[in-house]
Amino acid sequence: MSVGKLSNDDLENVVLKKIKPVREDILIRPGIGEDCAAIEFGDMACVLTTDPITGSDSNIGKLAVHVCVNDIASSGSVPVALLLTVLCPKDTEKEVIEDLLSEANKEANSMGIEIIGGHTELTSAVNRIIVSATAIGKIPKDKLIRTGNAQNGDWIYLTKKAGLEGTAIIATDKRKDLLEILSNRELDEASAMMEQISVLGEGQIGQKVGVSAMHDATEGGVIGAIHELCEASEKGCRIRREKISVHAVTEKICDFYHIDPLKLIASGSMVMAVPPERATDLEKAFLDAGIEYSKVGVVTEGQEKIVCYGEDSVEMICDEIMPPESDELYKVIN
């Protein structure tokens, strides 16, 4: 198996097939592409998700918060609380742990979220700090949005640009190497993309407008997120490559390391499937909120997922979108 999260096939066969449903109050169960679990409590749903930070040596407190909260956002829910597990190498200084928790607490509190517990220890089982976060949200159960609810004919939207998180991580952790091709200004601009990784605003807009499905783009990048949303919905899609926005600095970094920006970890981008009759409302809400967006494709009947290149329909080249594999980040960050 490759470094990174399990492939969809391995996840299905090694993990998901071993989990058997036994309760009637579980509203969302684990599945390919599903960001969250949800439990019924009367008229409300408690929404939960968990994620570790393993691909970065910097900003890990901030990343731990946003990666989990973004999953909650994809369900349309209001994030309420976080639990953090922090595993540190045995020689870690107290000040490092203090800084990490202060960073995480600052990010959480800025969104009205409390850190309500967790676990912190020094252990010989890790050689660098690993943070795993669990986020908790709430929403009326009839407003809950599922990743696997995209419908035939829905338009597919993508917010912001591809590869934001990966660009920021690489620019920060590999700054010295990248001075070969980028100026200090460009590197600062790339590192600052870390400030764009929240999709909480997009999630609230999607819930208000009434999108069919949402999925935040993490490992596997924006093209992987599109594949997972469609796979969870048992649908296909037709995507136009030129409609997916990629920052010039991201392109330079990806060219330097020979990686694909569309397959680079992309927290900060939300994939949304919306009925065409609600698309105008969605676009207006994005404009009012100052959120960059692009309409990149359409949900189709069947299982075929394709991305097409070229402006001329006669000369257009289309390739199958494959299930996401190990993220491009791991080719750069060891």
C-alpha positions in Angstrom: 0.0 0.0 0.0 1.1 3.6 -0.6 1.8 6.3 2.0 -1.3 8.3 2.8 -4.9 7.4 3.3 -6.1 4.1 2.0 -7.2 3.8 -1.6 -10.9 3.6 -2.1 -10.7 -0.1 -2.9 -8.6 -0.9 0.3 -10.9 1.3 2.4 -13.9 -0.6 1.2 -12.5 -4.1 1.5 -10.2 -3.7 4.6 -12.3 -1.3 6.7 -15.8 -0.6 5.6 -16.9 -4.2 5.0 -15.9 -5.0 8.6 -18.3 -2.4 10.1 -21.8 -3.6 10.5 -24.8 -1.3 11.3 -26.7 -2.2 14.5 -28.5 1.1 15.5 -31.5 2.9 14.0 -30.5 6.3 15.3 -27.4 6.5 13.0 -28.2 8.9 10.2 -25.0 8.9 8.2 -22.7 5.8 8.3 -19.1 5.5 7.0 -18.8 5.3 3.2 -16.5 6.3 0.4 -16.4 10.1 0.2 -18.7 10.7 3.2 -17.1 13.4 5.3 -19.0 12.9 8.5 -21.1 10.6 10.7 -24.4 11.8 12.1 -26.5 10.6 15.0 -30.2 11.4 15.6 -31.1 13.2 18.8 -34.8 14.1 18.5 -35.2 16.8 15.8 -31.5 17.4 15.8 -28.5 15.6 14.4 -25.1 15.4 16.1 -22.5 15.4 13.4 -19.0 14.1 14.0 -15.7 13.7 12.1 -12.1 12.9 12.9 -8.8 13.4 11.1 -5.0 13.4 11.9 -2.4 15.8 10.6 0.5 13.8 9.3 1.8 15.7 6.2 3.1 18.9 7.7 5.7 20.0 10.2 4.4 23.5 10.6 1.0 25.0 11.4 -0.2 21.7 12.7 -2.4 23.2 15.4 -4.2 25.4 12.9 -4.4 22.6 10.3 -5.9 20.1 12.9 -8.7 22.5 13.6 -9.6 23.5 10.1 -9.3 20.1 8.5 -11.9 18.7 10.9 -14.2 21.8 10.9 -14.2 21.7 7.1 -15.7 18.2 7.3 -18.4 19.5 9.6 -19.0 22.4 7.2 -19.6 20.0 4.3 -22.7 18.7 6.1 -24.1 22.2 6.5 -23.8 21.9 10.3 -22.7 24.4 12.9 -19.4 23.3 14.4 -19.5 23.4 18.2 -16.6 21.6 19.8 -13.3 19.8 19.3 -11.3 17.1 20.9 -7.5 16.9 20.3 -5.1 14.0 20.7 -1.5 15.2 20.7 1.3 12.6 20.5 4.8 14.0 20.9 8.3 12.5 20.6 9.7 12.0 24.0 12.2 14.8 23.7 9.6 17.5 22.9 9.9 20.7 24.9 6.9 22.1 26.9 7.0 25.3 24.9 6.4 23.5 21.7 3.3 21.9 23.1 2.1 25.2 24.5 2.5 26.9 21.2 0.7 24.2 19.3 -2.3 24.2 21.7 -2.4 28.0 21.8 -2.5 28.1 18.0 -5.3 25.5 17.9 -7.3 27.2 20.6 -7.0 30.6 18.8 -8.3 29.1 15.5 -11.1 27.3 17.2 -12.3 30.3 19.2 -12.2 32.5 16.2 -15.0 30.4 14.8 -17.0 30.1 18.1 -15.7 26.6 18.7 -14.5 25.2 22.1 -11.8 22.6 22.6 -13.5 20.5 25.2 -11.0 17.7 25.8 -8.6 15.2 24.4 -5.2 13.6 25.3 -1.6 14.8 25.3 1.5 12.6 25.8 5.1 12.1 25.1 5.8 8.7 23.5 8.6 6.8 21.7 5.9 5.6 19.2 6.3 8.7 17.1 9.3 10.6 15.7 7.4 13.9 15.2 4.3 15.5 16.6 1.0 14.0 15.5 -2.3 15.8 16.2 -5.6 14.0 15.7 -8.8 16.1 16.0 -12.4 15.1 16.4 -15.0 17.8 15.6 -18.6 17.9 16.8 -21.4 19.8 15.1 -25.2 20.1 15.2 -28.0 20.7 12.7 -31.7 20.0 12.4 -31.8 16.5 11.0 -34.0 17.5 8.1 -31.3 20.1 7.0 -28.4 17.6 7.0 -26.5 17.5 3.8 -24.8 14.3 2.7 -21.9 13.9 0.4 -23.7 11.1 -1.4 -26.8 13.0 -2.4 -25.7 14.6 -5.8 -28.4 14.2 -8.4 -28.4 13.8 -12.2 -28.1 17.2 -13.9 -26.7 19.0 -10.8 -24.0 21.5 -11.7 -20.7 21.0 -9.9 -19.0 24.1 -8.4 -15.6 24.5 -6.9 -14.6 27.3 -4.5 -11.2 29.1 -4.5 -8.2 27.4 -6.2 -6.8 23.9 -6.4 -4.0 22.8 -4.1 -4.2 25.6 -1.5 -3.2 23.6 1.5 -0.5 21.6 -0.3 1.0 24.8 -1.8 1.2 26.4 1.7 2.8 23.3 3.3 5.4 22.8 0.6 6.2 26.5 0.4 6.7 26.6 4.2 8.6 23.3 4.7 10.7 23.5 1.5 11.3 27.2 1.3 15.1 26.9 0.9 14.8 24.5 -2.1 12.1 26.6 -3.7 14.3 29.7 -3.7 15.8 28.2 -6.9 12.6 29.1 -8.8 10.5 31.4 -6.6 11.1 34.9 -5.2 10.7 35.6 -1.5 7.5 37.5 -2.4 6.1 34.4 -4.2 7.0 32.1 -1.4 5.4 34.4 1.1 2.3 34.5 -1.1 2.3 30.7 -1.3 2.7 30.2 2.5 -0.1 32.7 3.1 -2.5 30.4 1.3 -2.8 28.7 4.7 -5.1 31.6 5.6 -7.6 30.4 3.0 -8.0 26.8 4.1 -11.4 27.2 5.9 -14.6 26.3 4.0 -16.9 27.1 6.9 -18.4 30.0 4.9 -19.0 27.9 1.9 -20.7 25.2 4.0 -23.1 27.8 5.5 -23.9 29.2 2.1 -24.5 25.7 0.7 -26.9 24.8 3.5 -28.8 28.1 3.1 -29.1 27.8 -0.7 -30.0 24.1 -0.6 -27.3 22.3 -2.4 -27.6 18.6 -3.0 -24.2 17.6 -1.8 -20.9 19.0 -0.6 -17.4 17.6 -0.1 -14.3 19.4 1.0 -11.1 18.7 -1.0 -8.4 17.2 1.2 -6.0 14.3 0.3 -6.3 13.5 -3.4 -6.9 17.1 -4.3 -9.9 18.7 -6.1 -10.2 16.1 -8.7 -10.1 13.4 -6.1 -12.8 15.2 -4.1 -15.0 15.4 -7.2 -14.6 11.7 -7.8 -15.5 10.9 -4.2 -18.6 13.0 -4.2 -19.8 11.3 -7.4 -18.8 7.9 -6.1 -20.7 8.4 -2.8 -23.7 9.5 -4.9 -23.4 6.6 -7.3 -23.2 9.0 -10.2 -20.9 10.1 -12.9 -19.6 13.5 -14.0 -18.2 15.5 -16.8 -15.6 18.1 -15.8 -13.9 20.8 -17.8 -10.2 21.0 -16.8 -9.8 24.6 -17.9 -12.6 25.7 -15.5 -10.6 24.6 -12.4 -8.6 27.5 -11.2 -4.9 27.0 -10.2 -2.7 29.8 -8.8 0.4 30.6 -10.8 2.6 29.9 -7.8 1.0 26.5 -7.3 1.7 25.7 -11.0 5.4 26.7 -10.5 5.8 24.6 -7.4 4.0 21.6 -9.0 6.2 21.9 -12.1 9.3 22.0 -10.0 8.4 18.8 -8.1 6.7 17.1 -11.1 3.3 16.7 -9.4 -0.3 17.4 -10.4 -1.9 20.4 -8.8 -5.4 18.8 -9.2 -4.2 15.9 -7.0 -2.5 18.0 -4.4 -4.2 18.2 -0.9 -6.6 21.1 -1.2 -8.3 22.1 2.1 -9.9 25.5 1.4 -11.8 24.2 -1.7 -15.3 23.0 -1.4 -16.9 20.8 -4.1 -20.7 21.4 -4.4 -23.4 19.8 -6.4 -26.4 22.1 -6.9 -29.6 21.9 -8.9 -29.5 24.2 -11.9 -32.5 26.2 -10.6 -30.6 27.1 -7.5 -27.3 27.9 -9.2 -28.0 31.7 -9.5 -28.7 31.9 -5.8 -25.5 30.1 -5.0 -23.4 32.3 -7.3 -24.9 35.5 -5.8 -24.2 34.2 -2.3 -20.6 33.6 -3.2 -20.2 37.0 -4.8 -21.8 38.7 -1.7 -19.4 36.8 0.6 -16.4 37.5 -1.6 -15.7 33.8 -2.2 -14.0 32.9 -5.5 -15.9 30.1 -7.3 -16.1 28.3 -10.7 -18.7 26.1 -12.3 -16.5 23.1 -13.4 -18.9 20.4 -14.6 -22.1 18.5 -14.3 -23.3 15.3 -12.5 -24.3 12.6 -15.0 -26.3 9.4 -14.9 -24.2 6.2 -14.7 -20.7 5.7 -13.2 -18.5 7.3 -15.9 -16.4 10.1 -14.5 -14.4 12.1 -17.1 -12.4 15.3 -17.3 -12.1 17.0 -20.7 -9.4 19.3 -22.1 -9.6 21.8 -24.8 -12.1 24.6 -25.9 -13.2 23.1 -29.2 -15.7 20.3 -28.7 -14.5 18.7 -31.9 -10.9 18.5 -30.7 -11.7 18.0 -27.0 -9.8 15.2 -25.3 -11.5 13.4 -22.4 -9.8 11.1 -19.8 -11.4 9.0 -17.1 -11.1 10.4 -13.6 -9.5 7.6 -11.5 -10.1 7.1 -7.8 -7.7 9.1 -5.7 -4.4 7.5 -4.7 -1.6 8.7 -2.4 -1.6 12.5 -2.3 1.0 14.3 -4.4 2.2 16.0 -1.2 3.9 12.8 -0.1 6.1 12.9 -3.2 7.6 16.1 -1.8 7.3 15.9 2.0 8.8 12.8 3.6 
